[in-house]
Amino acid sequence: MTRLDIAFAVNIVSQFMSAPTVKLWATLEKILCYLKGTSGLGILYRDHGHTAFEYFSDVDWARSINDRKSTTYYCIFIGGNLVFWKNKKQNVISRSNAELE
């Protein structure tokens, strides 16, 4: 969770690790090259003059073209700084947006 810049890409690639393809390995190589080139970078937290707790969430309904499952996303900010981010693919396929929520 310390490399939010690659979290989404790693999440998507990891879904296909049970049946890797040449295209998947090429994508993994790009991620590793990016990590090697940005190893000295880090997350900078700033004082924004407040300590407010903010929570944002969203869901995409059946966006994945491979399995039609929905993904829930959320992130937490404290004092204007991102402290937690997560996404989770649903276990079942929803038939409607209301059912998903």
Contacts in CASP RR format, 6 or more apart in sequence:
PFRMAT RR
TARGET T0000
AUTHOR 0000-0000-0000
METHOD contacts of the structure
MODEL  1
MTRLDIAFAVNIVSQFMSAPTVKLWATLEKILCYLKGTSGLGILYRDHGH
TAFEYFSDVDWARSINDRKSTTYYCIFIGGNLVFWKNKKQNVISRSNAEL
E
1 7 0 8 1.000
1 84 0 8 1.000
1 85 0 8 1.000
2 42 0 8 1.000
2 43 0 8 1.000
3 35 0 8 1.000
4 43 0 8 1.000
4 82 0 8 1.000
4 85 0 8 1.000
5 38 0 8 1.000
6 31 0 8 1.000
6 34 0 8 1.000
6 35 0 8 1.000
7 85 0 8 1.000
8 87 0 8 1.000
9 27 0 8 1.000
9 31 0 8 1.000
10 31 0 8 1.000
11 87 0 8 1.000
13 24 0 8 1.000
13 27 0 8 1.000
13 28 0 8 1.000
13 31 0 8 1.000
15 66 0 8 1.000
15 89 0 8 1.000
16 24 0 8 1.000
17 24 0 8 1.000
43 82 0 8 1.000
45 81 0 8 1.000
46 80 0 8 1.000
46 81 0 8 1.000
48 79 0 8 1.000
48 80 0 8 1.000
48 81 0 8 1.000
49 79 0 8 1.000
50 79 0 8 1.000
50 80 0 8 1.000
51 78 0 8 1.000
51 79 0 8 1.000
52 77 0 8 1.000
52 78 0 8 1.000
52 79 0 8 1.000
52 80 0 8 1.000
53 76 0 8 1.000
53 77 0 8 1.000
53 78 0 8 1.000
53 79 0 8 1.000
54 76 0 8 1.000
54 77 0 8 1.000
54 78 0 8 1.000
54 79 0 8 1.000
54 80 0 8 1.000
55 74 0 8 1.000
55 75 0 8 1.000
55 76 0 8 1.000
55 77 0 8 1.000
56 74 0 8 1.000
56 75 0 8 1.000
56 77 0 8 1.000
57 72 0 8 1.000
57 73 0 8 1.000
57 74 0 8 1.000
57 75 0 8 1.000
58 72 0 8 1.000
58 73 0 8 1.000
58 74 0 8 1.000
59 70 0 8 1.000
59 71 0 8 1.000
59 72 0 8 1.000
59 73 0 8 1.000
59 100 0 8 1.000
59 101 0 8 1.000
60 70 0 8 1.000
60 71 0 8 1.000
60 73 0 8 1.000
61 70 0 8 1.000
61 94 0 8 1.000
61 96 0 8 1.000
61 97 0 8 1.000
61 100 0 8 1.000
62 68 0 8 1.000
62 69 0 8 1.000
62 70 0 8 1.000
62 93 0 8 1.000
62 94 0 8 1.000
63 70 0 8 1.000
63 71 0 8 1.000
64 70 0 8 1.000
64 71 0 8 1.000
64 89 0 8 1.000
67 93 0 8 1.000
68 93 0 8 1.000
69 89 0 8 1.000
69 90 0 8 1.000
69 91 0 8 1.000
69 92 0 8 1.000
69 93 0 8 1.000
70 89 0 8 1.000
70 90 0 8 1.000
70 93 0 8 1.000
70 94 0 8 1.000
70 100 0 8 1.000
71 87 0 8 1.000
71 88 0 8 1.000
71 89 0 8 1.000
71 90 0 8 1.000
72 87 0 8 1.000
72 88 0 8 1.000
72 90 0 8 1.000
73 85 0 8 1.000
73 86 0 8 1.000
73 87 0 8 1.000
74 85 0 8 1.000
74 86 0 8 1.000
74 87 0 8 1.000
75 82 0 8 1.000
75 84 0 8 1.000
75 85 0 8 1.000
75 86 0 8 1.000
76 82 0 8 1.000
76 83 0 8 1.000
76 84 0 8 1.000
76 85 0 8 1.000
77 83 0 8 1.000
90 100 0 8 1.000
94 100 0 8 1.000
END
